[in-house]
Amino acid sequence: MRYKAKITFHLEPTKVSLMLRHLGFKEIEDDTMQVVNVYTDVKEYLILLDVLQNNGIQYSEKTSVVYSKKDLDEAELLVMAPYHYCGYPQPEEDNGYKEFSYDMDSVCPTCSQGAVQNNYLRVKKLKMEKYQISALHWLYEFVVTEELKKLLEKSNLSGFEFWPLIDYKRGIEYEGFFQLKVNEIMPPMNSETLIVPAKHVNSCECRKRGYILEGQIKYDRKVIDSIKDFNKTEEWLGGGKTTWQKIIVTKKVYELFVKEKIKGIQFYPIIIMTKIIHLNCDYLFTLFIERNDKDRLIFKEGVHCQ
Ligand SMILES: [Zn+2]
């Protein structure tokens, strides 16, 4: 796991060229606004920040996590997230698709989130390009090709079904493309998962609006035995106008997609928390182990037996 910083700043092109070339970065030509993407564990990152700070140059920095193949290969549960988008649900105006495809009686009366899909999704034009799986904007719902549908049906994976997609203009079902519909709901995440109120959004009491995830999702080890291979999170995340349940898959799904070279989605590892209770001692210790970070034992709480 590495961290990558996106550093944005303004500077005259000539000065930028000199500085960035010296550090081995590529400048955006003829533009005063520059964007540099750099891993935070290389010396060039520290030098760049040093140069910017010592010259009084204002900059913004956004850091993201980059997982290695080893991180993903070792994960027991993963988030399956969109990488490519193939279209918008229809009709687009005023969220009209919700009336067609969702049970509006199921939403929270305060924040209007939490709608349950009860009808097929309509799409104007599917742009799958070279991908076997893609997502619809706004929804966190996946579309698969006939080929991938057959592959998943042949597998022993569980927790999904296929629904037709409707060609919005012609009012008939698309041939060769289907919605991968996930219905199973995960148990709640481990309480150490960082879910925080989103800025500038009024959070709702139902917790389906106004919350975002920071960092990795964590689940208790005991949940692994009782879940399907495809699941939705119980938590609704995303903060603002529209929120979603993320898709959580088992290692078996990840391995099949890697083996068959399925493109169009991305995976992120989930931390599995193992609870160990030692009873034969003066103290009752509860320890949590973060499996993806084996060298760390996190002391959670210690309660005296008497
Ligand atoms: Zn609500």
Residues whose N, C-alpha, C, O or C-beta is under 5 A from the ligand:
A	BS01	ZN	C108 T110 C111 C204 E205 C206 K208
